[in-house]
Amino acid sequence: MPFKTLNIALADDDQDDRLLFKEAIEEIKIKTKLSLFKNGQELMDYLTLPNIILPEIVFLDLNMPIKNGMQCLSEIRNHDKLKDLLVAIYSTSSSEEDIEETFVNGANIYINKPNSFGSLKKAIEKALQLNWQYHTSSLNRDNFLLRL
Amino acid sequence: MRVYVKFDFNKTCKTVLREQLDTLGIEYVIHGVGEVEFERPPTLLEMQKMANNLDRYGIEIMDDQQIALVQRIKDAISEWVHEEENPKKYNFSTYLSEKLDYSYTYLSSLFSETTYSSIENFIILKKIDYVKSLIINSEHTLTEIAYKLNYSSVAHLSAQFKKTTGLTPSSFQKIIQKRKERALMQ
């Protein structure tokens, strides 16, 4: 099989949410290696380390202490080494304005934190599958927007 | 001033490929987009040189024949989706198996095993990708786009767009428009 392991990063200040995400991603059939961060600053410190293997997707919670998801998103999009990363916002906010604002700022995926484990698993799986298609096929990544 | 350009990817790829193959000095024929037949087998050194030259353009020589076949399925899907002149008289499965000379059942199961997607899903993805570029690059209305891509109605197109991206075509358009405006301000 040509499948390789996908590197994923998640920044979320809520410990339960991190744990749930970890369990969900372990249950789907796409092989992943997950790195967890407690806030945006920790994530950005990691991403800007020299010589690291960059993750294929970064999942960002919006409301985090020290550095929130929106700040991370702008920093990623304005950073030469990071600007092409695929960014998924993972948040409880379902306000249309928030969602539009994250897309305009360069997010590729917006996932409304689902309220059940099953739908969380489904949402992550769909995001990873679509990401895979964008990595392996000639689809235009500039236009990759997905709302779940 | 900003100038927007539009690509004919098929033509771009073939031209680059031809330019690079010409430097090798071996007679060749390009079959479709992704298959090259050489008059004599290239030496290992020539293969390496070719791989290096093509790598700069993001073109990769595939060593696994199954992956190569999956790539040809994807190319055929692209061609099918972008084809305008030829009205889709017959269905995709006939088109594909005739083009690649394998049974559709075989191609379809190979595709599902290696891509995390079925052929049917990939066609939808490719179509929506095309719809997106049309929404962004051209003056077409959604009705015209629906007609161009053989959707039975605008409603059908909108529903498939929403299902695939989670967004309506108009909110997608709004987001891309705002991104452009923001980029211009910077």
Interface residues (C-beta under 8 A of the other chain):
Chain A: M1 P2 F3 I30 E100 F103 V104 G106 Y110 Q129 L130 W132 Q133 T136 S137 S138 L139 N140 N143 L145 L146 R147 L148
Chain B: F9 D64 I67 K74 S78 E113 T114 T115 Y116 S117 F122 L125 K126 D129 K132 S133 I136 T165 G166 L167 S171 F172 K174 I175 I176 K178 R179 R182
